[in-house]
Amino acid sequence: MPKMKTHKGAAKRLKKTKSGKIKRFKAFKSHILTKKSSKRKRNLRKAAILTRGDQRRVQNLLP
């Protein structure tokens, strides 16, 4: 069986942590930032962990 290829689109957006969880970055941070509060923009900078259901689905994209 040939090696499995990494899904490059997913690889650019997601990262595996040391413990095996998948880290993602938050949306809504690219434009129209004037109406968003500083607190909201600050929280959008932080990374988040994928939920268990999404993590199972993405597992195959990042071998």
C-alpha positions as CSV (number, residue, x, y, z in Angstrom):
1,M,0.0,0.0,0.0
2,P,1.5,3.4,-0.9
3,K,2.2,6.1,1.6
4,M,-0.7,8.4,2.5
5,K,-0.3,12.0,1.3
6,T,-0.8,15.0,3.6
7,H,-3.8,17.2,2.6
8,K,-1.9,20.5,2.0
9,G,-4.9,22.7,2.6
10,A,-5.5,21.2,6.0
11,A,-1.8,21.2,6.8
12,K,-1.7,25.0,6.3
13,R,-4.6,25.6,8.6
14,L,-4.2,23.0,11.3
15,K,-1.4,21.7,13.5
16,K,-1.0,18.6,15.7
17,T,0.0,19.2,19.3
18,K,2.4,17.0,21.2
19,S,-0.5,15.2,22.9
20,G,-2.1,14.4,19.5
21,K,-4.9,17.0,19.6
22,I,-5.4,19.3,16.6
23,K,-5.0,23.0,17.0
24,R,-6.9,25.5,14.7
25,F,-7.0,29.2,14.3
26,K,-10.1,31.3,14.6
27,A,-12.1,32.9,11.8
28,F,-13.5,36.5,11.5
29,K,-10.1,38.2,12.0
30,S,-9.2,39.3,8.5
31,H,-11.3,42.4,7.7
32,I,-14.2,44.6,9.0
33,L,-12.4,44.9,12.3
34,T,-13.6,48.4,13.2
35,K,-17.0,47.3,14.6
36,K,-15.4,44.4,16.6
37,S,-14.3,45.2,20.2
38,S,-10.7,45.0,21.3
39,K,-11.5,42.1,23.6
40,R,-13.1,40.2,20.8
41,K,-10.2,40.8,18.4
42,R,-7.7,39.8,21.2
43,N,-9.6,36.5,21.8
44,L,-9.6,35.8,18.0
45,R,-5.8,35.8,18.0
46,K,-5.7,32.8,20.3
47,A,-5.7,29.3,18.9
48,A,-8.4,26.7,19.7
49,I,-8.5,23.0,19.9
50,L,-10.7,21.1,17.5
51,T,-13.8,19.4,19.0
52,R,-13.7,15.6,19.2
53,G,-16.1,15.1,16.2
54,D,-14.1,17.3,14.0
55,Q,-10.9,15.8,15.1
56,R,-12.0,12.3,14.0
57,R,-12.9,13.7,10.6
58,V,-9.6,15.6,10.1
59,Q,-7.4,12.8,11.4
60,N,-7.0,11.2,8.0
61,L,-5.9,14.6,6.4
62,L,-2.8,14.9,8.6
63,P,-1.1,11.5,8.7
